[in-house]
Amino acid sequence: YGAGGAGKSAALRALAVAAAVTSLGGPIQVYGLDFGAGGLRMLEDLPHVGAIISGDDDERVIRLLRTLRDLVDDRAVRYA
């Protein structure tokens, strides 16, 4: 959240790239919702990026949010 040119996309890109560097080398999967001008598209080819979804693709946004909700629910039960 912020004005154009404030560095929001740059910060998100840095986080996505840094997520691939883990001390244990564990599996990391990054998904991005790009509600801006496509500044996250360059991440799509990285091996740990599942998808970068444009904010105007309602079907894919809803599908991703449902998948993430199901994942959180599953882990809540598994690790309770």
C-alpha positions in Angstrom: 0.0 0.0 0.0 1.5 3.3 -1.0 1.9 5.9 -3.8 3.3 5.0 -7.2 7.1 4.8 -7.2 7.3 4.2 -3.5 9.1 0.8 -4.0 6.2 -1.6 -3.2 6.9 -3.9 -6.2 10.7 -3.7 -5.6 10.2 -4.8 -2.0 7.9 -7.6 -3.0 10.4 -8.8 -5.7 13.2 -8.7 -3.2 11.1 -10.8 -0.7 10.2 -13.3 -3.4 13.8 -13.8 -4.5 15.1 -14.0 -0.9 12.5 -16.7 -0.1 14.4 -19.1 -2.3 17.4 -18.8 0.0 16.7 -20.9 3.0 19.1 -22.3 5.6 17.7 -25.8 5.2 17.0 -25.6 1.5 13.4 -26.5 2.1 10.6 -26.3 -0.4 9.4 -22.8 -0.9 6.4 -21.8 -3.1 5.7 -18.2 -3.8 2.5 -16.8 -5.2 1.9 -13.2 -6.1 -1.2 -11.1 -6.7 -0.3 -8.2 -8.9 -2.8 -5.4 -8.7 -0.5 -2.9 -10.2 1.2 -2.4 -13.6 2.7 -5.9 -13.8 5.9 -5.2 -11.8 5.9 -8.7 -10.4 5.7 -10.5 -13.8 9.5 -10.9 -13.9 9.3 -13.4 -11.1 7.2 -15.9 -13.0 10.2 -17.8 -14.4 11.8 -18.5 -11.0 11.5 -22.2 -10.0 10.0 -21.5 -6.6 7.3 -19.2 -8.0 4.0 -21.0 -8.4 2.2 -18.1 -10.1 1.9 -14.3 -10.5 -1.7 -13.5 -10.9 -3.0 -10.3 -12.3 -5.5 -8.6 -10.0 -8.1 -8.3 -12.7 -8.3 -12.1 -13.2 -11.0 -12.6 -10.7 -11.3 -16.4 -11.3 -7.6 -17.1 -10.6 -7.5 -14.7 -7.6 -10.4 -16.5 -6.0 -9.0 -19.9 -6.8 -5.6 -19.0 -5.2 -7.2 -17.5 -2.1 -9.3 -20.7 -1.7 -6.2 -22.9 -2.1 -4.3 -20.9 0.5 -7.3 -21.0 2.9 -7.5 -24.8 2.5 -3.8 -25.1 3.0 -3.9 -23.1 6.2 -7.0 -25.1 7.5 -5.2 -28.4 6.7 -2.0 -27.3 8.6 -4.0 -26.0 11.5 -5.5 -29.5 12.0 -2.2 -31.3 11.3 -0.1 -29.2 13.7 -2.6 -28.6 16.4 
